[in-house]
Structures are given as structure tokens and as C-alpha cells.
Amino acid sequence: MTPDELEDNLLEVKAVEIEYRDAKNEAKARATKWAFSLLVASLVTALVTAAVSAAISNGGLLNGKTVITTPAATPTEAS
């Protein structure tokens, strides 16, 4: 091989490696974007859940009405 052919061959190999690396980086970027979207969605879900839970426990969503979750005790008859 002449020095020019050798240089051309090395440049072709480098070009192929760069194309492969770029394709791999693009795939990683898509996966990172998807993962970040899931992270944001989970954060929003947690905040909405906490806000709704706080509003319910403070009576904010019930318009001041109290919800009794346990049945009231009834007096028993004396024998």
C-alpha cells in the first residue's frame, strides 16, 4: 500500500467510527429525553396527589362539609 492509500483507508475507518458514534449518541439523547419526560410526569403526579390530599383533609374540596368515615357509636340498652 502506498502512503496515500493507507491515509485514505485510515480516514475511511475514522469516518465510519464517527458515524457510528453519532448514531449511538442520538439514540442516547432520545432515551434521555424520554426518561426526563417520565421524571417530570411523575413529579407532577406526586404534586397533584399531595395537593388533592391536602385539600380533601382540610375540607377545601368538600365546601365545608365534614365527612364521617367511621360509623357513630350507638348507645346500648341497659339490661
C-alpha atoms as an extended CHARMM CRD file, in Angstrom:
* protein
*
        79  EXT
         1         1  MET       CA              0.0000000000        0.0000000000        0.0000000000  PROA      1               0.0000000000
         2         2  THR       CA              1.2010000000        3.4310000000       -0.7890000000  PROA      2               0.0000000000
         3         3  PRO       CA              1.1580000000        6.1030000000        1.9080000000  PROA      3               0.0000000000
         4         4  ASP       CA             -1.7510000000        7.8480000000        0.1710000000  PROA      4               0.0000000000
         5         5  GLU       CA             -3.8360000000        4.6610000000        0.0790000000  PROA      5               0.0000000000
         6         6  LEU       CA             -3.0300000000        3.9980000000        3.7110000000  PROA      6               0.0000000000
         7         7  GLU       CA             -4.0860000000        7.5100000000        4.6820000000  PROA      7               0.0000000000
         8         8  ASP       CA             -7.3240000000        7.1760000000        2.6830000000  PROA      8               0.0000000000
         9         9  ASN       CA             -8.0580000000        3.8550000000        4.3790000000  PROA      9               0.0000000000
        10        10  LEU       CA             -7.4730000000        5.3400000000        7.8530000000  PROA      10              0.0000000000
        11        11  LEU       CA             -9.7050000000        8.3010000000        7.0610000000  PROA      11              0.0000000000
        12        12  GLU       CA            -12.4900000000        5.9880000000        5.8960000000  PROA      12              0.0000000000
        13        13  VAL       CA            -12.2350000000        3.9460000000        9.0870000000  PROA      13              0.0000000000
        14        14  LYS       CA            -12.3440000000        7.1170000000       11.1880000000  PROA      14              0.0000000000
        15        15  ALA       CA            -15.3760000000        8.3660000000        9.2400000000  PROA      15              0.0000000000
        16        16  VAL       CA            -17.2390000000        5.1060000000        9.8680000000  PROA      16              0.0000000000
        17        17  GLU       CA            -16.3730000000        5.2340000000       13.5840000000  PROA      17              0.0000000000
        18        18  ILE       CA            -17.5950000000        8.8270000000       13.8190000000  PROA      18              0.0000000000
        19        19  GLU       CA            -20.8910000000        7.9380000000       12.0890000000  PROA      19              0.0000000000
        20        20  TYR       CA            -21.3900000000        5.0160000000       14.4770000000  PROA      20              0.0000000000
        21        21  ARG       CA            -20.6110000000        7.2040000000       17.4960000000  PROA      21              0.0000000000
        22        22  ASP       CA            -23.0200000000        9.9150000000       16.3010000000  PROA      22              0.0000000000
        23        23  ALA       CA            -25.8200000000        7.3910000000       15.7880000000  PROA      23              0.0000000000
        24        24  LYS       CA            -25.2030000000        5.9650000000       19.2500000000  PROA      24              0.0000000000
        25        25  ASN       CA            -25.2390000000        9.4490000000       20.8080000000  PROA      25              0.0000000000
        26        26  GLU       CA            -28.5190000000       10.2700000000       19.0540000000  PROA      26              0.0000000000
        27        27  ALA       CA            -30.0910000000        7.1150000000       20.4720000000  PROA      27              0.0000000000
        28        28  LYS       CA            -28.8430000000        8.0310000000       23.9460000000  PROA      28              0.0000000000
        29        29  ALA       CA            -30.2540000000       11.5480000000       23.5540000000  PROA      29              0.0000000000
        30        30  ARG       CA            -33.7020000000       10.1640000000       22.6530000000  PROA      30              0.0000000000
        31        31  ALA       CA            -33.6210000000        7.8190000000       25.6430000000  PROA      31              0.0000000000
        32        32  THR       CA            -32.5410000000       10.6440000000       27.9590000000  PROA      32              0.0000000000
        33        33  LYS       CA            -35.3300000000       12.8920000000       26.6870000000  PROA      33              0.0000000000
        34        34  TRP       CA            -37.8760000000       10.1210000000       27.2290000000  PROA      34              0.0000000000
        35        35  ALA       CA            -36.5690000000        9.4300000000       30.7450000000  PROA      35              0.0000000000
        36        36  PHE       CA            -36.6680000000       13.1370000000       31.6370000000  PROA      36              0.0000000000
        37        37  SER       CA            -40.2650000000       13.3420000000       30.4090000000  PROA      37              0.0000000000
        38        38  LEU       CA            -41.1890000000       10.4250000000       32.6590000000  PROA      38              0.0000000000
        39        39  LEU       CA            -39.4250000000       12.1000000000       35.5880000000  PROA      39              0.0000000000
        40        40  VAL       CA            -41.3580000000       15.3310000000       35.0710000000  PROA      40              0.0000000000
        41        41  ALA       CA            -44.6250000000       13.4190000000       34.7250000000  PROA      41              0.0000000000
        42        42  SER       CA            -44.0050000000       11.5410000000       37.9730000000  PROA      42              0.0000000000
        43        43  LEU       CA            -43.1640000000       14.7850000000       39.7740000000  PROA      43              0.0000000000
        44        44  VAL       CA            -46.3450000000       16.4530000000       38.5260000000  PROA      44              0.0000000000
        45        45  THR       CA            -48.3790000000       13.3990000000       39.5510000000  PROA      45              0.0000000000
        46        46  ALA       CA            -46.8820000000       13.4380000000       43.0470000000  PROA      46              0.0000000000
        47        47  LEU       CA            -47.5680000000       17.1580000000       43.4700000000  PROA      47              0.0000000000
        48        48  VAL       CA            -51.1520000000       16.8750000000       42.2200000000  PROA      48              0.0000000000
        49        49  THR       CA            -51.7690000000       13.9070000000       44.5220000000  PROA      49              0.0000000000
        50        50  ALA       CA            -50.3600000000       15.8000000000       47.5070000000  PROA      50              0.0000000000
        51        51  ALA       CA            -52.4170000000       18.9050000000       46.7060000000  PROA      51              0.0000000000
        52        52  VAL       CA            -55.6500000000       16.9510000000       46.3390000000  PROA      52              0.0000000000
        53        53  SER       CA            -54.9680000000       15.0160000000       49.5090000000  PROA      53              0.0000000000
        54        54  ALA       CA            -54.2800000000       18.2240000000       51.4490000000  PROA      54              0.0000000000
        55        55  ALA       CA            -57.3830000000       19.8790000000       50.0470000000  PROA      55              0.0000000000
        56        56  ILE       CA            -59.5710000000       16.9270000000       50.9920000000  PROA      56              0.0000000000
        57        57  SER       CA            -58.1600000000       16.6440000000       54.5110000000  PROA      57              0.0000000000
        58        58  ASN       CA            -58.6540000000       20.4060000000       55.0850000000  PROA      58              0.0000000000
        59        59  GLY       CA            -62.1990000000       20.3100000000       53.7380000000  PROA      59              0.0000000000
        60        60  GLY       CA            -61.3570000000       22.5250000000       50.7910000000  PROA      60              0.0000000000
        61        61  LEU       CA            -62.9620000000       20.2810000000       48.1950000000  PROA      61              0.0000000000
        62        62  LEU       CA            -65.9700000000       19.4440000000       50.3360000000  PROA      62              0.0000000000
        63        63  ASN       CA            -67.3280000000       23.0160000000       50.6380000000  PROA      63              0.0000000000
        64        64  GLY       CA            -67.0100000000       22.9870000000       54.4090000000  PROA      64              0.0000000000
        65        65  LYS       CA            -68.8980000000       19.7370000000       54.9010000000  PROA      65              0.0000000000
        66        66  THR       CA            -67.4620000000       17.1040000000       57.1850000000  PROA      66              0.0000000000
        67        67  VAL       CA            -67.2770000000       13.5320000000       56.0410000000  PROA      67              0.0000000000
        68        68  ILE       CA            -67.5260000000       10.9070000000       58.7550000000  PROA      68              0.0000000000
        69        69  THR       CA            -65.6280000000        7.8290000000       57.7770000000  PROA      69              0.0000000000
        70        70  THR       CA            -66.4660000000        5.7100000000       60.8130000000  PROA      70              0.0000000000
        71        71  PRO       CA            -69.9840000000        4.8770000000       61.9540000000  PROA      71              0.0000000000
        72        72  ALA       CA            -71.1730000000        6.6700000000       65.0470000000  PROA      72              0.0000000000
        73        73  ALA       CA            -71.3950000000        4.6520000000       68.2150000000  PROA      73              0.0000000000
        74        74  THR       CA            -74.9480000000        3.8470000000       69.2540000000  PROA      74              0.0000000000
        75        75  PRO       CA            -75.8620000000        3.6230000000       72.9040000000  PROA      75              0.0000000000
        76        76  THR       CA            -76.6120000000        0.0910000000       74.0480000000  PROA      76              0.0000000000
        77        77  GLU       CA            -79.7070000000       -0.7100000000       76.0290000000  PROA      77              0.0000000000
        78        78  ALA       CA            -79.1870000000       -1.3460000000       79.6710000000  PROA      78              0.0000000000
        79        79  SER       CA            -80.3130000000       -4.7810000000       80.7380000000  PROA      79              0.0000000000
